[in-house]
Amino acid sequence: MLQMGSFRKYWDADRMKASLALLGIQAEIQKVTINNKETYHRVRSGPYHSSQQINKIRTQLQKNRIKSLLIKLR
């Protein structure tokens, strides 16, 4: 998976998801609570099954000045 951001406020995550949709990248928002008190909204895309897919998406993100983090699923 690729993670394009982690935000405290849902609307910031939703704005990122909308920006990705305009680029043709489907993403989801995952709500997580850390240490039973802080809530974050992660914007993630994937899972991707080949390095070719990942590189294509990451190149597109970089062209649009969007940073991403590669997340390996277990």
C-alpha positions as CSV (number, residue, x, y, z in Angstrom):
1,M,0.0,0.0,0.0
2,L,0.9,3.6,-0.3
3,Q,0.1,6.2,2.4
4,M,-0.1,9.8,1.2
5,G,-0.8,11.3,4.6
6,S,-1.9,11.1,8.1
7,F,-4.1,13.9,9.4
8,R,-5.7,14.7,12.8
9,K,-8.7,16.3,11.1
10,Y,-11.0,14.3,8.9
11,W,-11.5,17.1,6.4
12,D,-7.8,17.4,5.7
13,A,-7.7,13.7,4.9
14,D,-10.8,14.1,2.7
15,R,-9.2,16.9,0.8
16,M,-6.2,14.8,0.1
17,K,-8.4,11.9,-1.0
18,A,-10.2,14.3,-3.4
19,S,-6.9,15.5,-4.8
20,L,-5.9,12.0,-5.5
21,A,-9.2,11.2,-7.2
22,L,-8.6,14.1,-9.6
23,L,-5.4,12.3,-10.5
24,G,-7.2,9.1,-11.1
25,I,-5.9,7.4,-7.9
26,Q,-8.4,5.7,-5.7
27,A,-7.7,6.1,-2.0
28,E,-9.4,5.3,1.3
29,I,-9.4,7.0,4.7
30,Q,-8.5,4.8,7.6
31,K,-9.3,6.1,11.1
32,V,-6.9,5.0,13.8
33,T,-6.6,5.8,17.5
34,I,-3.1,5.9,19.0
35,N,-2.5,5.4,22.8
36,N,-6.3,5.4,23.3
37,K,-6.4,9.2,22.9
38,E,-5.2,10.6,19.6
39,T,-7.2,10.0,16.5
40,Y,-5.6,10.2,13.0
41,H,-7.0,9.8,9.5
42,R,-4.7,8.0,7.2
43,V,-5.0,8.3,3.4
44,R,-4.0,5.1,1.7
45,S,-4.1,3.6,-1.7
46,G,-3.7,0.0,-2.7
47,P,-2.8,-2.8,-2.1
48,Y,-0.6,-3.0,-5.2
49,H,0.8,-6.3,-6.2
50,S,3.8,-5.3,-8.4
51,S,6.6,-2.9,-8.1
52,Q,5.7,-1.7,-11.6
53,Q,2.3,-0.5,-10.3
54,I,3.8,1.1,-7.3
55,N,6.5,2.9,-9.3
56,K,3.9,4.2,-11.7
57,I,1.7,5.7,-9.0
58,R,4.7,7.1,-7.0
59,T,6.0,8.8,-10.2
60,Q,2.6,10.4,-10.7
61,L,2.4,11.5,-7.1
62,Q,5.9,13.0,-7.2
63,K,5.0,15.0,-10.4
64,N,2.1,16.5,-8.3
65,R,4.3,17.1,-5.3
66,I,2.6,14.6,-3.1
67,K,4.8,12.5,-0.8
68,S,4.1,8.9,-0.2
69,L,5.2,6.1,2.1
70,L,5.4,2.5,1.1
71,I,3.5,0.3,3.6
72,K,4.2,-3.4,3.5
73,L,1.1,-5.5,4.5
74,R,1.5,-8.7,6.5
